[in-house]
């Protein structure tokens, strides 16, 4: 066997090994391989090891894991004519690898752009109070709209969250004044309710004391006992006339008895 034949065999073996390596494809568990044969879609394969026809088939890998993407800050005008800057984060994943490759050129960039335009649109339809206090409703609305737009691409949007809502400094001061006024209003209402309840209690106590006059004397004595425990030099305590009425009656009775004996 001459050297030319040996060289040809070696070259053939190298070519065969190279073709075998070109035909072998390995796709991971979280990936799928979209196969094209002479430009026509064959389908998605994987995960695992499979063979393709070199120079005839081509494969594009698609990641099926959840993708976290930041939506850049967008400036918009709310429904109540307030300029705000908002940004968000979106979570999505590829559910149909074939549509994600065939129906859109770059599904990640396309999802980012549709998220930005949807964010501006939803903010423009909402009031500032909704963006600040009803974020869950705004997030749900964003998720539904973006998911509907990306569904033909085989993409499922699971969550959209507003991150920051930047408002002008003048509006921040106005909101602070409004919050302070609201706190003062609540404090006044609570104070008025307390005064009303105290007045009701005092009126009820007055009705009880009016039915039982002796209770007033007991209350005077209880108050005198409480004041006596304090370190005071002088106590001025009003003495009810009712306490002395008995003494007056006894004195009047004692004065009238001798006059009857004299008669």
C-alpha positions as CSV (number, residue, x, y, z in Angstrom):
1,X,0.0,0.0,0.0
2,X,1.6,3.2,-1.2
3,X,1.6,6.4,0.7
4,X,-1.1,8.1,-1.5
5,X,-3.7,5.5,-0.5
6,X,-2.8,5.9,3.2
7,X,-3.2,9.7,3.0
8,X,-6.5,9.3,1.2
9,X,-7.8,6.9,4.0
10,X,-6.6,9.3,6.7
11,X,-8.3,12.2,5.0
12,X,-11.5,10.2,4.5
13,X,-11.5,9.2,8.2
14,X,-11.0,12.8,9.3
15,X,-13.9,13.9,7.0
16,X,-16.1,11.2,8.4
17,X,-15.3,12.2,12.0
18,X,-15.9,15.8,11.2
19,X,-19.2,15.1,9.6
20,X,-20.2,12.9,12.6
21,X,-19.4,15.8,14.9
22,X,-21.4,18.1,12.7
23,X,-24.4,15.8,12.8
24,X,-24.4,15.3,16.6
25,X,-26.4,17.9,18.6
26,X,-26.8,18.1,22.4
27,X,-29.6,20.2,23.9
28,X,-29.9,20.8,27.6
29,X,-32.9,20.2,29.8
30,X,-34.0,23.9,29.7
31,X,-33.4,24.3,26.0
32,X,-35.1,23.3,22.8
33,X,-33.5,23.0,19.3
34,X,-35.6,24.3,16.4
35,X,-34.6,22.4,13.2
36,X,-34.7,23.8,9.7
37,X,-34.1,21.6,6.7
38,X,-33.2,23.4,3.6
39,X,-34.9,26.5,5.0
40,X,-38.1,24.7,5.9
41,X,-39.2,24.3,9.5
42,X,-39.0,20.7,10.7
43,X,-39.8,21.2,14.4
44,X,-38.3,21.5,17.9
45,X,-36.3,18.8,19.4
46,X,-34.7,18.1,22.7
47,X,-33.6,17.8,25.4
48,X,-30.9,15.3,24.9
49,X,-28.7,14.0,22.0
50,X,-29.9,13.7,18.4
51,X,-28.6,13.8,14.9
52,X,-29.1,16.3,12.1
53,X,-28.0,16.1,8.4
54,X,-24.9,18.3,8.0
55,X,-25.2,21.1,5.4
56,X,-28.9,20.3,5.1
57,X,-30.2,20.9,8.5
58,X,-29.6,23.9,10.7
59,X,-30.6,24.3,14.4
60,X,-31.4,27.3,16.6
61,X,-31.4,26.9,20.4
62,X,-34.1,28.5,22.4
63,X,-33.9,29.0,26.2
64,X,-37.1,28.0,28.0
65,X,-36.2,29.4,31.4
66,X,-37.9,32.5,32.9
67,X,-36.3,35.7,31.6
68,X,-36.2,38.7,33.9
69,X,-36.0,42.0,32.0
70,X,-35.9,45.6,33.2
71,X,-38.2,48.0,31.4
72,X,-36.3,51.3,31.1
73,X,-37.7,54.4,32.7
74,X,-40.5,55.9,30.7
75,X,-41.8,59.5,30.9
76,X,-45.6,59.9,30.6
77,X,-48.4,62.2,31.5
78,X,-51.1,60.7,33.7
79,X,-54.8,61.2,33.2
80,X,-54.8,64.0,35.7
81,X,-52.1,65.9,33.8
82,X,-49.1,65.0,36.0
83,X,-45.7,64.2,34.4
84,X,-44.2,61.1,35.9
85,X,-41.3,58.7,35.2
86,X,-41.9,55.0,35.8
87,X,-40.0,51.9,35.3
88,X,-40.9,48.2,35.7
89,X,-39.6,44.7,35.6
90,X,-41.2,41.9,33.5
91,X,-40.9,38.1,33.9
92,X,-41.7,36.0,30.8
93,X,-40.7,32.7,29.2
94,X,-40.9,31.0,25.8
95,X,-43.8,28.5,25.7
96,X,-43.6,27.7,21.9
97,X,-40.0,27.7,20.6
98,X,-41.1,27.4,17.0
99,X,-43.2,30.6,17.0
100,X,-40.6,32.4,19.0
101,X,-38.1,31.8,16.2
102,X,-40.3,31.9,13.1
103,X,-42.8,34.7,13.8
104,X,-40.5,37.4,15.3
105,X,-36.9,38.2,14.5
106,X,-35.7,38.9,18.1
107,X,-38.4,37.9,20.7
108,X,-36.5,39.4,23.6
109,X,-36.1,42.8,22.0
110,X,-39.6,42.7,20.7
111,X,-41.0,42.0,24.2
112,X,-38.9,44.8,25.6
113,X,-40.3,47.3,23.1
114,X,-43.9,46.3,23.5
115,X,-43.5,46.5,27.3
116,X,-42.2,50.1,27.0
117,X,-45.1,51.3,24.8
118,X,-47.7,49.5,27.0
119,X,-46.2,51.0,30.1
120,X,-46.6,54.5,28.7
121,X,-50.1,53.8,27.5
122,X,-51.3,52.4,30.8
123,X,-49.7,55.2,32.8
124,X,-51.4,57.8,30.5
125,X,-54.8,56.1,31.2
126,X,-54.3,56.1,35.0
127,X,-54.3,58.8,37.7
128,X,-51.5,59.5,40.0
129,X,-53.3,58.1,43.0
130,X,-53.8,54.8,41.2
131,X,-50.1,54.5,40.4
132,X,-49.2,55.2,44.1
133,X,-51.9,53.3,46.0
134,X,-53.3,50.7,43.5
135,X,-50.2,49.2,42.0
136,X,-51.6,45.7,42.0
137,X,-54.4,46.7,39.6
138,X,-52.0,48.6,37.3
139,X,-49.6,45.6,37.4
140,X,-52.4,43.2,36.5
141,X,-53.5,45.4,33.6
142,X,-50.0,45.7,32.2
143,X,-49.5,41.9,32.5
144,X,-52.8,41.2,30.6
145,X,-52.0,43.6,27.8
146,X,-48.4,42.6,27.2
147,X,-49.3,38.9,27.4
148,X,-52.0,39.3,24.8
149,X,-49.6,41.1,22.5
150,X,-46.8,38.5,22.8
151,X,-49.0,35.4,22.7
152,X,-48.7,35.0,18.9
153,X,-44.9,34.8,19.4
154,X,-45.2,31.8,21.8
155,X,-44.3,33.9,24.8
156,X,-46.0,33.9,28.2
157,X,-45.7,37.0,30.4
158,X,-46.3,35.8,34.0
159,X,-45.6,39.0,36.0
160,X,-45.2,42.7,35.5
161,X,-44.2,44.9,38.5
162,X,-43.9,48.7,38.7
163,X,-40.7,49.5,40.5
164,X,-40.4,53.3,40.8
165,X,-42.8,56.2,40.2
166,X,-40.9,59.5,40.1
167,X,-43.0,62.7,40.4
168,X,-41.9,66.4,40.3
169,X,-40.7,68.0,43.5
170,X,-43.6,70.4,43.6
171,X,-46.1,67.5,43.5
172,X,-44.2,65.8,46.3
173,X,-44.6,68.8,48.5
174,X,-48.3,69.1,47.6
175,X,-48.7,65.4,48.5
176,X,-46.9,66.0,51.8
177,X,-49.2,68.9,52.6
178,X,-52.2,66.8,51.7
179,X,-51.1,64.0,54.0
180,X,-50.4,66.4,56.9
181,X,-53.9,67.9,56.4
182,X,-55.4,64.5,56.4
183,X,-53.7,63.6,59.6
184,X,-54.9,66.8,61.3
185,X,-58.4,66.1,60.1
186,X,-58.3,62.6,61.6
187,X,-56.9,63.9,64.9
188,X,-59.7,66.5,65.1
189,X,-62.3,63.9,64.4
190,X,-61.0,61.6,67.0
191,X,-60.8,64.4,69.5
192,X,-64.4,65.4,68.7
193,X,-65.6,61.8,69.1
194,X,-63.9,61.6,72.5
195,X,-65.5,64.8,73.6
196,X,-68.9,63.5,72.4
197,X,-68.5,60.2,74.3
198,X,-67.4,62.1,77.5
199,X,-70.4,64.4,77.2
200,X,-72.7,61.3,76.9
201,X,-71.1,59.7,80.0
202,X,-71.5,63.0,82.0
203,X,-75.1,63.3,80.9
204,X,-75.8,59.7,82.0
205,X,-74.0,60.3,85.3
206,X,-76.1,63.4,85.9
207,X,-79.3,61.4,85.2
208,X,-78.2,58.8,87.7
209,X,-77.3,61.3,90.4
210,X,-80.6,63.2,89.9
211,X,-82.5,60.0,90.6
212,X,-80.5,59.3,93.8
213,X,-79.6,62.6,95.6
214,X,-77.6,60.7,98.3
215,X,-75.1,59.7,95.6
216,X,-74.1,63.4,95.3
217,X,-73.1,63.4,99.0
218,X,-71.1,60.2,98.6
219,X,-69.3,61.7,95.6
220,X,-68.4,64.8,97.7
221,X,-67.0,62.6,100.4
222,X,-65.1,60.5,98.0
223,X,-63.6,63.6,96.4
224,X,-62.6,64.9,99.8
225,X,-60.9,61.6,100.6
226,X,-58.9,61.8,97.4
227,X,-57.8,65.3,98.0
228,X,-56.8,64.6,101.6
229,X,-54.1,62.1,100.3
230,X,-52.3,64.9,98.4
231,X,-49.8,67.2,100.0
232,X,-51.8,70.4,100.1
233,X,-51.7,73.1,102.8
234,X,-55.3,74.3,102.4
235,X,-58.3,72.5,101.1
236,X,-61.4,74.6,100.2
237,X,-64.3,72.1,99.9
238,X,-67.9,73.2,99.3
239,X,-70.2,71.6,101.8
240,X,-73.6,70.8,100.5
241,X,-76.6,72.3,102.3
242,X,-78.3,68.9,102.3
243,X,-75.7,67.7,104.9
244,X,-76.7,70.5,107.3
245,X,-80.5,70.2,106.8
246,X,-80.6,67.5,109.4
247,X,-78.8,69.7,111.9
248,X,-81.2,72.5,111.2
249,X,-84.2,70.3,111.7
250,X,-82.8,69.0,115.1
251,X,-82.2,72.5,116.3
252,X,-85.6,73.7,115.2
253,X,-87.2,70.7,117.0
254,X,-85.1,71.3,120.2
255,X,-86.1,75.0,120.3
256,X,-89.8,74.2,120.0
257,X,-90.0,71.6,122.8
258,X,-89.5,74.0,125.8
259,X,-92.1,76.4,124.4
260,X,-94.7,73.7,124.5
261,X,-93.8,72.8,128.1
262,X,-94.2,76.4,129.2
263,X,-97.6,76.5,127.8
